[in-house]
Amino acid sequence: MSTLPPAPDVETESVQYAAGLAKSHRERDASKAFAAILSNYVVVASCVWASKTAAGASSLPPGAGRAIYLSSVLLIASRMRAFENLVHEASHNNLFPSANHHHYFQFLYAFPVFRLVEDYRRSHLVHHKHLGDRHKDPDIVRLFGLGLDKLSETPQWYILGMPMTGFLTYEYLTTSFREFWTSSTSRPAKTVYWGSVMLGIAYWQMYRSFMYYYLVPFLVVLPVTRYWAEISEHLGLDLRGHFGSSRSNIGFLHTWYLNPHNDGYHAVHHLCSQVPFHLLPKVHTSLVEGSEDYARKSTISYGVMETFHQMKSARTLVKDTVA
C-alpha cells in the first residue's frame, strides 16, 4: 500500500514568499534617517514659534492664541512619539548602515524622550521572538496586566476612560522614565546630555517654555498618544499565526500623528523586522499585490475610529487561547 506524500503547507509557503519579498528591501539610508530626525525638530520649533507669536499678537480674535497653543502641544507630542518610533527602528539597526551609529547618535532621537536604544532592544526583541505568548511576550504581559484582555467587554473604559485618568503618566514615570536613570547603559552620555539641557534652560531662563512646550506634551499628551498607538498594533487580532497577527494602521492620522515614520505598517514589520521605515509602505503595497494570503488575512485600518472599532469587535487570541 503506497503512502501519499504530505500535503504542502500552503500558509508556510505564503509566509516564506512574503518574508522573502520583505527581506529584499533592507537598504538602510542614513540621509533618510537624519532627514526624519531633523523633520521632528523642525515641527517642534515651528510649533513653539507659532504659539509664542500668536500669544503676543493683539490682532488675533479672543481664544485664538490658546487654540494655537493647544494645537502646538498636540503636534509636539506627535513628534515625541516620532522620536520613540525612531528608537524602535534603531533597536533593529534600521536607521543607519553602520550598527554603531545607532548608539553614537542616540542623543539626537533617544535621549530627548528618555530612551536608551540598547535597553529598549533587549525587551523589544523578546516581543518579536514570543509574539502572542501570554507569559513571554512583554507587550502582551503588560497590556493584559492592565486588563486589556477584556477590552472587547468594556471598550469605552479601556480606549477612552482609563487613558484620561492620568494613570498612564504615573505608569510611565515609575517604569520607563525610572529605568532610563537607573540603568547603567550610556550613563555618562545621558547625564551630560540632560545636564547640558537643564543648564541651558537655567542660563536662558526658559523655565516657562520648558514647562509649556516640553513637560505638558510629554507628561500629559504623549502617554495617551503612546497608549493608543501601542494597543492598536495587536489587540483584537489572532496572534497565533503568521498572517493577521499585526494590524496595519495606515490612515492619515495614523501616519502623521499616532504612528509617524511609517510605524503603522506593523504587519510588514513583523514579517521582516529588518525592513527600514522608509521602505515599509513599498513592501506593504508589493505584498498586497503579490501575496493573496497577506492581502486576505491582514487587518488594515485607514482611520483611528476604524482601529478602535476593530479592537472592540473581537477578542485578542493569544497562543494559549482556546477559540
Solvent accessible surface area in square Angstrom, and as a share of the most:
residue,aa,sasa,rsa
1,M,244,1.09
2,S,101,0.65
3,T,129,0.75
4,L,155,0.77
5,P,107,0.68
6,P,125,0.79
7,A,90,0.70
8,P,93,0.59
9,D,85,0.44
10,V,96,0.55
11,E,61,0.27
12,T,55,0.32
13,E,95,0.43
14,S,21,0.13
15,V,18,0.11
16,Q,119,0.53
17,Y,106,0.40
18,A,0,0.00
19,A,16,0.13
20,G,39,0.37
21,L,36,0.18
22,A,0,0.00
23,K,103,0.44
24,S,70,0.45
25,H,32,0.14
26,R,111,0.40
27,E,105,0.47
28,R,60,0.22
29,D,43,0.22
30,A,32,0.25
31,S,76,0.49
32,K,90,0.38
33,A,0,0.00
34,F,79,0.33
35,A,58,0.45
36,A,8,0.06
37,I,6,0.03
38,L,114,0.57
39,S,45,0.29
40,N,0,0.00
41,Y,86,0.33
42,V,81,0.47
43,V,48,0.28
44,V,38,0.22
45,A,62,0.48
46,S,55,0.35
47,C,10,0.06
48,V,36,0.20
49,W,177,0.62
50,A,37,0.28
51,S,3,0.02
52,K,99,0.42
53,T,68,0.39
54,A,9,0.07
55,A,85,0.66
56,G,70,0.67
57,A,38,0.29
58,S,120,0.77
59,S,105,0.68
60,L,68,0.34
61,P,88,0.55
62,P,139,0.87
63,G,52,0.50
64,A,21,0.16
65,G,22,0.21
66,R,183,0.67
67,A,55,0.43
68,I,59,0.30
69,Y,46,0.18
70,L,99,0.49
71,S,58,0.37
72,S,4,0.03
73,V,6,0.04
74,L,88,0.44
75,L,84,0.42
76,I,1,0.01
77,A,0,0.00
78,S,0,0.00
79,R,19,0.07
80,M,10,0.05
81,R,17,0.06
82,A,0,0.00
83,F,9,0.04
84,E,8,0.04
85,N,3,0.02
86,L,0,0.00
87,V,1,0.00
88,H,12,0.05
89,E,6,0.03
90,A,0,0.00
91,S,3,0.02
92,H,6,0.03
93,N,51,0.26
94,N,0,0.00
95,L,1,0.01
96,F,2,0.01
97,P,96,0.60
98,S,41,0.26
99,A,57,0.44
100,N,92,0.47
101,H,68,0.31
102,H,1,0.01
103,H,80,0.36
104,Y,129,0.49
105,F,59,0.25
106,Q,4,0.02
107,F,90,0.38
108,L,46,0.23
109,Y,0,0.00
110,A,0,0.00
111,F,3,0.01
112,P,14,0.09
113,V,1,0.01
114,F,17,0.07
115,R,36,0.13
116,L,8,0.04
117,V,2,0.01
118,E,40,0.18
119,D,37,0.19
120,Y,58,0.22
121,R,59,0.21
122,R,148,0.54
123,S,58,0.38
124,H,17,0.08
125,L,79,0.40
126,V,62,0.36
127,H,1,0.01
128,H,43,0.19
129,K,155,0.66
130,H,45,0.20
131,L,23,0.12
132,G,0,0.00
133,D,31,0.16
134,R,83,0.30
135,H,141,0.63
136,K,115,0.49
137,D,0,0.00
138,P,42,0.26
139,D,51,0.26
140,I,2,0.01
141,V,72,0.41
142,R,83,0.30
143,L,10,0.05
144,F,24,0.10
145,G,67,0.64
146,L,39,0.19
147,G,15,0.14
148,L,2,0.01
149,D,50,0.26
150,K,99,0.42
151,L,6,0.03
152,S,40,0.26
153,E,125,0.56
154,T,69,0.40
155,P,17,0.11
156,Q,125,0.56
157,W,123,0.43
158,Y,26,0.10
159,I,9,0.05
160,L,94,0.47
161,G,24,0.23
162,M,15,0.06
163,P,3,0.02
164,M,123,0.55
165,T,81,0.47
166,G,41,0.40
167,F,79,0.33
168,L,6,0.03
169,T,29,0.17
170,Y,136,0.52
171,E,26,0.12
172,Y,8,0.03
173,L,66,0.33
174,T,53,0.31
175,T,54,0.32
176,S,33,0.22
177,F,56,0.23
178,R,121,0.44
179,E,89,0.40
180,F,5,0.02
181,W,92,0.32
182,T,85,0.49
183,S,21,0.14
184,S,88,0.57
185,T,25,0.15
186,S,19,0.12
187,R,111,0.41
188,P,104,0.65
189,A,52,0.40
190,K,1,0.01
191,T,73,0.43
192,V,103,0.59
193,Y,48,0.18
194,W,17,0.06
195,G,33,0.31
196,S,63,0.40
197,V,45,0.26
198,M,87,0.39
199,L,130,0.65
200,G,17,0.17
201,I,13,0.07
202,A,39,0.30
203,Y,168,0.64
204,W,170,0.60
205,Q,131,0.58
206,M,87,0.39
207,Y,119,0.45
208,R,165,0.60
209,S,22,0.14
210,F,40,0.17
211,M,83,0.37
212,Y,75,0.29
213,Y,27,0.10
214,Y,35,0.13
215,L,61,0.31
216,V,43,0.24
217,P,0,0.00
218,F,5,0.02
219,L,48,0.24
220,V,95,0.55
221,V,25,0.14
222,L,0,0.00
223,P,3,0.02
224,V,19,0.11
225,T,3,0.02
226,R,16,0.06
227,Y,2,0.01
228,W,47,0.17
229,A,0,0.00
230,E,42,0.19
231,I,0,0.00
232,S,2,0.01
233,E,21,0.10
234,H,9,0.04
235,L,1,0.01
236,G,9,0.08
237,L,13,0.07
238,D,57,0.30
239,L,2,0.01
240,R,95,0.35
241,G,35,0.34
242,H,118,0.53
243,F,17,0.07
244,G,14,0.14
245,S,4,0.02
246,S,2,0.01
247,R,0,0.00
248,S,0,0.00
249,N,3,0.01
250,I,28,0.14
251,G,7,0.07
252,F,150,0.62
253,L,101,0.50
254,H,1,0.00
255,T,38,0.22
256,W,154,0.54
257,Y,41,0.15
258,L,7,0.04
259,N,2,0.01
260,P,1,0.01
261,H,32,0.14
262,N,30,0.16
263,D,13,0.07
264,G,3,0.03
265,Y,30,0.11
266,H,5,0.02
267,A,10,0.08
268,V,0,0.00
269,H,4,0.02
270,H,39,0.17
271,L,30,0.15
272,C,8,0.05
273,S,24,0.16
274,Q,58,0.26
275,V,0,0.00
276,P,0,0.00
277,F,13,0.05
278,H,39,0.18
279,L,28,0.14
280,L,3,0.02
281,P,41,0.26
282,K,117,0.50
283,V,0,0.00
284,H,12,0.05
285,T,69,0.40
286,S,34,0.22
287,L,0,0.00
288,V,58,0.33
289,E,139,0.62
290,G,41,0.40
291,S,5,0.03
292,E,139,0.62
293,D,15,0.08
294,Y,2,0.01
295,A,42,0.33
296,R,151,0.55
297,K,72,0.30
298,S,17,0.11
299,T,33,0.19
300,I,37,0.19
301,S,0,0.00
302,Y,138,0.52
303,G,24,0.23
304,V,24,0.14
305,M,145,0.65
306,E,70,0.31
307,T,2,0.01
308,F,17,0.07
309,H,107,0.48
310,Q,37,0.17
311,M,2,0.01
312,K,82,0.35
313,S,70,0.45
314,A,44,0.34
315,R,139,0.51
316,T,18,0.10
317,L,31,0.15
318,V,0,0.00
319,K,108,0.46
320,D,76,0.40
321,T,18,0.10
322,V,132,0.76
323,A,98,0.76
